[in-house]
Structure formats: structure tokens, C-alpha cells
Amino acid sequence: MFQLIGVFPLVFQRTKKGYQLGILTGLEKNYVLHPVTKQFLLPYAPAVLRCYPFAALKTDQGERVLSVVSSEEGFALDRGKPVLDDSGALTEVGQALMQLLHQLNACFERDRLMTGKLEEHGLFRPLEVKDLAVDSTSDSLKACLKGYYLLSEQSLNALSAEAMLDLRASGVFSFFYGHLFSLAKMDRFLMLKEASRQLREASVSKKEELDAFFKDGDDVFKFE
């Protein structure tokens, strides 16, 4: 989470299992991909993307095993470094991947506990158009925001002393304020939208030309 705070606003999506943390990169698809090279346009790719199409799924015995979405277009048996050797055991690459997946699952579990505590105290509120750095009240925009939530500082300040102590004991405050701090980056996805538009118009494909589309000093859109 803390690696993402300074990049894009963090929001929450309501799912059947509770609230899921994510980043708001735009209101349309594929803004984070270069239109020609398909290069990822952000300096930090979340682990869930770096691991895909792999996952560590639990067996009926509770053991996690390496799994893959073999139908994924980007997956190929004859490309890249093998994660399994000829005997079916994890290679060094496979072991490193499995370790990353274990860390990712641990993060998911931590986020689940944190969001569960925040939900318990009624601290979520719907993401609204007024929260965005846009001048629009269109129904289509409102529809895009359905199911997404922010944390409410107003609701936090209205809690009882007992509830505040409970939140403090849970360690959720850094999570809460990290989210609020990230909202200062709400205009970033508009910058990305404009950059994506310019890239599409110019059909730029050379790596060294990409930085020319972004302002100097903005390390979010740099290609090291």
C-alpha cells in the first residue's frame, strides 16, 4: 500500500467478501498501457499484476500450490524462464515467484482485516463525482463510480472514545491516513488520460520519446 500512496489515489471496491483496496488509474480501460508498445506507464506495477497469470491457491488440505491461468494470452510454455524443472519441482525462479505470491496473499489478508475493522465502525462512504478532479455530472460518469468507496474522516471524528481506542489497538490508523493522503493525487488519472491521448495521436513507439509527453520533475511518468 505505502508504495502506491504517492502514485495514484487509493480507493476501495465493494465485493461479496468485503472491501478490496485498489488504485484509481482512470475511468476508462487501458490508460496505463502505451497504445503502441503496451508498455506499463507507471513506475510501480502492483504485485498482483507482476504475478499474473500465476497464483498460490489453497488445496483442500490447506496447502498453497502454484497455479496458472494457462489460457491467458501472455502465457506460453516455450517462453521465459521455467518455474518447474523436468521433475515438476520448483526451480529457483519458481521458488522466488512462490515467495512473492505468499507475500501477496499475506498482504491481502492484512488488508482484509483492516477493511473489516473500518467497515465495523462505518467508516466507508461512496466515491462521488465531487471527489474527482473533473467538472462533470454525467450519468455515465456516475455509473463508473458505482461500487467504489473512500474512507470518511468526518465519520472517524464522530466516533466515540471507545471506538477510537479499538481502532488504535487494531493498528488501522496508518492504513486510514495513508488512504487519505493518496487522495491528493486524484488528478493523476486525468494527467494519464491526456498523456494516453497524446501517445495515441502521435503513435510514439520509441522509449526515449515517452518522457517528452510528461512534465519535467514528475517521476510518476518516467521510464528508467
C-alpha positions, 0 to 999 in steps of 0.5 A, a space after each residue: 500500500 505505502 508504495 502506491 500512496 504517492 502514485 495514484 489515489 487509493 480507493 476501495 471496491 465493494 465485493 461479496 467478501 468485503 472491501 478490496 483496496 485498489 488504485 484509481 488509474 482512470 475511468 476508462 480501460 487501458 490508460 496505463 498501457 502505451 497504445 503502441 508498445 503496451 508498455 506499463 506507464 507507471 513506475 510501480 506495477 502492483 504485485 498482483 499484476 507482476 504475478 499474473 497469470 500465476 497464483 498460490 491457491 489453497 488445496 483442500 488440505 490447506 496447502 498453497 500450490 502454484 497455479 496458472 491461468 494457462 489460457 491467458 494470452 501472455 502465457 506460453 510454455 516455450 517462453 521465459 524462464 521455467 518455474 518447474 524443472 523436468 521433475 515438476 519441482 520448483 526451480 529457483 525462479 519458481 521458488 522466488 515467484 512462490 515467495 512473492 505470491 505468499 507475500 501477496 496473499 499475506 498482504 491481502 489478508 492484512 488488508 482484509 482485516 483492516 477493511 473489516 475493522 473500518 467497515 465495523 465502525 462505518 467508516 466507508 462512504 461512496 466515491 462521488 463525482 465531487 471527489 474527482 478532479 473533473 467538472 462533470 455530472 454525467 450519468 455515465 460518469 456516475 455509473 463508473 463510480 458505482 461500487 467504489 468507496 473512500 474512507 470518511 474522516 468526518 465519520 472517524 471524528 464522530 466516533 466515540 472514545 471507545 471506538 477510537 481506542 479499538 481502532 488504535 489497538 487494531 493498528 488501522 490508523 496508518 492504513 486510514 491516513 495513508 488512504 487519505 493522503 493518496 487522495 491528493 493525487 486524484 488528478 493523476 488519472 486525468 494527467 494519464 488520460 491526456 498523456 494516453 491521448 497524446 501517445 495515441 495521436 502521435 503513435 510514439 513507439 520509441 522509449 526515449 520519446 515517452 518522457 517528452 509527453 510528461 512534465 519535467 520533475 514528475 517521476 510518476 511518468 518516467 521510464 528508467 
